[in-house]
Amino acid sequence: MEFLNIFGLIFTIVLMIPNIIYALKFKDCFENKWSNKRLEIIEQIGRFGCIAFMTINIPGTWFGWWSDEALALYLIGDTILAVLYCVLWIILFNKNNLVRALSLSIIPATLFFYSGIMSRSIPLIFFSIVFAFSHIVISYKNAK
């Protein structure tokens, strides 16, 4: 598992599933009401960086788990966050409010950041911070 983080791939797929279901049900669901092109570009860079570095480990930038216990904590923490994200998607599916916007942006940002810390992935930590800031701001502005 030196180059590919299968756990990160699985967690990324789990986070995408509710978004795909929602997008299929509501065709224009992810249209931004608040427009800031620069921040949207930064968000996409952060998002794709997180997706890439959740699954791909580049030697010299990723140092792995410092112990078996750290790997277990990574798996437990990411599982809790992914399940919480999916449960909130189910509960808030037909809602369009600030609670939904913030919870469904903070949780994945937290999962990416936590994963970066636990796997000691410098690029994932960096992109998770970029994603968190931009995604939470855009979600907040769109929900207002």
C-alpha atoms as a printed R data frame, in Angstrom:
    type eleno elety resid chain resno       x      y       z
1   ATOM     1    CA   MET     A     1   0.000  0.000   0.000
2   ATOM     2    CA   GLU     A     2   2.972  2.261  -0.614
3   ATOM     3    CA   PHE     A     3   1.606  4.101  -3.692
4   ATOM     4    CA   LEU     A     4  -2.157  3.459  -3.475
5   ATOM     5    CA   ASN     A     5  -4.167  4.116  -0.321
6   ATOM     6    CA   ILE     A     6  -7.114  1.756  -0.829
7   ATOM     7    CA   PHE     A     7  -8.722  2.978   2.407
8   ATOM     8    CA   GLY     A     8  -8.606  6.563   1.183
9   ATOM     9    CA   LEU     A     9 -10.121  5.476  -2.138
10  ATOM    10    CA   ILE     A    10 -12.983  3.742  -0.331
11  ATOM    11    CA   PHE     A    11 -13.670  6.752   1.902
12  ATOM    12    CA   THR     A    12 -13.626  9.073  -1.114
13  ATOM    13    CA   ILE     A    13 -16.121  6.870  -2.962
14  ATOM    14    CA   VAL     A    14 -18.377  6.745   0.110
15  ATOM    15    CA   LEU     A    15 -18.381 10.564   0.268
16  ATOM    16    CA   MET     A    16 -19.263 10.784  -3.436
17  ATOM    17    CA   ILE     A    17 -22.211  8.380  -3.389
18  ATOM    18    CA   PRO     A    18 -24.771 10.716  -1.714
19  ATOM    19    CA   ASN     A    19 -23.664 13.579  -3.970
20  ATOM    20    CA   ILE     A    20 -24.162 11.462  -7.097
21  ATOM    21    CA   ILE     A    21 -27.604 10.301  -5.938
22  ATOM    22    CA   TYR     A    22 -28.598 13.887  -5.143
23  ATOM    23    CA   ALA     A    23 -27.310 15.170  -8.499
24  ATOM    24    CA   LEU     A    24 -29.279 12.488 -10.365
25  ATOM    25    CA   LYS     A    25 -32.482 13.416  -8.517
26  ATOM    26    CA   PHE     A    26 -32.023 17.199  -8.756
27  ATOM    27    CA   LYS     A    27 -30.361 18.077 -12.072
28  ATOM    28    CA   ASP     A    28 -29.516 21.727 -11.218
29  ATOM    29    CA   CYS     A    29 -28.727 21.092  -7.571
30  ATOM    30    CA   PHE     A    30 -25.120 22.243  -7.433
31  ATOM    31    CA   GLU     A    31 -25.586 25.602  -9.101
32  ATOM    32    CA   ASN     A    32 -23.998 28.368  -7.060
33  ATOM    33    CA   LYS     A    33 -26.356 31.173  -6.067
34  ATOM    34    CA   TRP     A    34 -23.374 33.165  -4.844
35  ATOM    35    CA   SER     A    35 -20.758 33.586  -7.495
36  ATOM    36    CA   ASN     A    36 -17.078 34.114  -6.861
37  ATOM    37    CA   LYS     A    37 -15.121 32.559  -9.728
38  ATOM    38    CA   ARG     A    38 -11.720 32.754  -8.011
39  ATOM    39    CA   LEU     A    39 -12.982 31.025  -4.881
40  ATOM    40    CA   GLU     A    40 -14.809 28.415  -6.977
41  ATOM    41    CA   ILE     A    41 -11.565 27.624  -8.833
42  ATOM    42    CA   ILE     A    42  -9.687 27.393  -5.518
43  ATOM    43    CA   GLU     A    43 -12.416 25.076  -4.199
44  ATOM    44    CA   GLN     A    44 -12.077 22.773  -7.225
45  ATOM    45    CA   ILE     A    45  -8.293 22.712  -6.885
46  ATOM    46    CA   GLY     A    46  -8.718 21.791  -3.206
47  ATOM    47    CA   ARG     A    47 -11.399 19.186  -3.969
48  ATOM    48    CA   PHE     A    48  -9.404 17.416  -6.679
49  ATOM    49    CA   GLY     A    49  -6.214 17.656  -4.635
50  ATOM    50    CA   CYS     A    50  -7.989 15.975  -1.717
51  ATOM    51    CA   ILE     A    51  -9.423 13.246  -3.927
52  ATOM    52    CA   ALA     A    52  -6.035 12.618  -5.539
53  ATOM    53    CA   PHE     A    53  -4.012 12.569  -2.328
54  ATOM    54    CA   MET     A    54  -6.572 10.512  -0.403
55  ATOM    55    CA   THR     A    55  -5.788  7.709  -2.848
56  ATOM    56    CA   ILE     A    56  -2.282  8.343  -4.182
57  ATOM    57    CA   ASN     A    57   0.792  8.468  -1.980
58  ATOM    58    CA   ILE     A    58   3.815 10.211  -3.418
59  ATOM    59    CA   PRO     A    59   7.053  9.073  -1.768
60  ATOM    60    CA   GLY     A    60   8.744 11.860   0.140
61  ATOM    61    CA   THR     A    61   5.447 13.689   0.709
62  ATOM    62    CA   TRP     A    62   3.580 10.893   2.459
63  ATOM    63    CA   PHE     A    63   5.039  9.219   5.509
64  ATOM    64    CA   GLY     A    64   2.320  6.723   6.433
65  ATOM    65    CA   TRP     A    65   0.939  5.831   9.796
66  ATOM    66    CA   TRP     A    66   3.459  5.961  12.608
67  ATOM    67    CA   SER     A    67   2.009  2.803  14.177
68  ATOM    68    CA   ASP     A    68  -0.692  0.167  13.790
69  ATOM    69    CA   GLU     A    69  -2.694  2.072  16.397
70  ATOM    70    CA   ALA     A    70  -2.515  5.231  14.275
71  ATOM    71    CA   LEU     A    71  -3.823  3.267  11.287
72  ATOM    72    CA   ALA     A    72  -6.671  1.979  13.455
73  ATOM    73    CA   LEU     A    73  -7.459  5.517  14.623
74  ATOM    74    CA   TYR     A    74  -7.394  6.691  10.998
75  ATOM    75    CA   LEU     A    75  -9.858  3.981   9.996
76  ATOM    76    CA   ILE     A    76 -12.133  4.574  12.992
77  ATOM    77    CA   GLY     A    77 -12.103  8.361  12.612
78  ATOM    78    CA   ASP     A    78 -12.715  8.301   8.862
79  ATOM    79    CA   THR     A    79 -15.447  5.686   9.251
80  ATOM    80    CA   ILE     A    80 -17.249  7.802  11.854
81  ATOM    81    CA   LEU     A    81 -16.990 10.922   9.687
82  ATOM    82    CA   ALA     A    82 -18.093  9.101   6.508
83  ATOM    83    CA   VAL     A    83 -21.075  7.477   8.247
84  ATOM    84    CA   LEU     A    84 -22.044 10.788   9.851
85  ATOM    85    CA   TYR     A    85 -21.841 12.463   6.430
86  ATOM    86    CA   CYS     A    86 -24.087  9.833   4.822
87  ATOM    87    CA   VAL     A    87 -26.589  9.897   7.694
88  ATOM    88    CA   LEU     A    88 -26.813 13.686   7.508
89  ATOM    89    CA   TRP     A    89 -27.327 13.492   3.756
90  ATOM    90    CA   ILE     A    90 -30.263 11.139   4.382
91  ATOM    91    CA   ILE     A    91 -31.756 13.293   7.150
92  ATOM    92    CA   LEU     A    92 -31.236 16.591   5.315
93  ATOM    93    CA   PHE     A    93 -31.847 15.315   1.765
94  ATOM    94    CA   ASN     A    94 -34.885 17.501   1.045
95  ATOM    95    CA   LYS     A    95 -33.770 20.442   3.156
96  ATOM    96    CA   ASN     A    96 -31.989 23.461   1.787
97  ATOM    97    CA   ASN     A    97 -30.754 25.405   4.785
98  ATOM    98    CA   LEU     A    98 -27.642 26.601   6.560
99  ATOM    99    CA   VAL     A    99 -27.417 23.513   8.799
100 ATOM   100    CA   ARG     A   100 -27.258 21.243   5.772
101 ATOM   101    CA   ALA     A   101 -24.840 23.488   3.905
102 ATOM   102    CA   LEU     A   102 -22.402 23.752   6.775
103 ATOM   103    CA   SER     A   103 -22.586 20.185   8.044
104 ATOM   104    CA   LEU     A   104 -22.179 18.718   4.554
105 ATOM   105    CA   SER     A   105 -19.166 20.918   3.899
106 ATOM   106    CA   ILE     A   106 -17.445 20.775   7.300
107 ATOM   107    CA   ILE     A   107 -17.578 16.978   7.639
108 ATOM   108    CA   PRO     A   108 -15.765 16.076   4.391
109 ATOM   109    CA   ALA     A   109 -13.256 18.877   4.955
110 ATOM   110    CA   THR     A   110 -12.609 17.458   8.415
111 ATOM   111    CA   LEU     A   111 -12.281 13.928   7.028
112 ATOM   112    CA   PHE     A   112  -9.700 15.045   4.471
113 ATOM   113    CA   PHE     A   113  -7.710 17.035   7.037
114 ATOM   114    CA   TYR     A   114  -7.858 14.236   9.631
115 ATOM   115    CA   SER     A   115  -6.754 11.739   6.975
116 ATOM   116    CA   GLY     A   116  -3.814 13.950   6.042
117 ATOM   117    CA   ILE     A   117  -2.720 14.276   9.654
118 ATOM   118    CA   MET     A   118  -3.105 10.584  10.430
119 ATOM   119    CA   SER     A   119  -1.383  9.376   7.252
120 ATOM   120    CA   ARG     A   120   1.197 12.163   7.479
121 ATOM   121    CA   SER     A   121   0.503 13.279   3.912
122 ATOM   122    CA   ILE     A   122   1.784 16.807   3.351
123 ATOM   123    CA   PRO     A   123  -0.134 17.348   0.072
124 ATOM   124    CA   LEU     A   124  -3.385 16.059   1.590
125 ATOM   125    CA   ILE     A   125  -3.036 18.373   4.584
126 ATOM   126    CA   PHE     A   126  -2.357 21.310   2.244
127 ATOM   127    CA   PHE     A   127  -5.249 20.582  -0.141
128 ATOM   128    CA   SER     A   128  -7.642 19.822   2.722
129 ATOM   129    CA   ILE     A   129  -7.003 23.299   4.159
130 ATOM   130    CA   VAL     A   130  -7.535 24.883   0.724
131 ATOM   131    CA   PHE     A   131 -10.716 22.837   0.241
132 ATOM   132    CA   ALA     A   132 -12.056 23.465   3.748
133 ATOM   133    CA   PHE     A   133 -11.749 27.226   3.563
134 ATOM   134    CA   SER     A   134 -13.214 27.602   0.082
135 ATOM   135    CA   HIS     A   135 -15.894 24.915   0.318
136 ATOM   136    CA   ILE     A   136 -17.240 26.092   3.671
137 ATOM   137    CA   VAL     A   137 -17.332 29.742   2.565
138 ATOM   138    CA   ILE     A   138 -19.097 28.898  -0.707
139 ATOM   139    CA   SER     A   139 -21.577 26.599   1.061
140 ATOM   140    CA   TYR     A   140 -22.308 29.267   3.670
141 ATOM   141    CA   LYS     A   141 -22.793 32.016   1.066
142 ATOM   142    CA   ASN     A   142 -25.050 29.802  -1.064
143 ATOM   143    CA   ALA     A   143 -27.240 28.892   1.914
144 ATOM   144    CA   LYS     A   144 -27.747 32.459   3.110
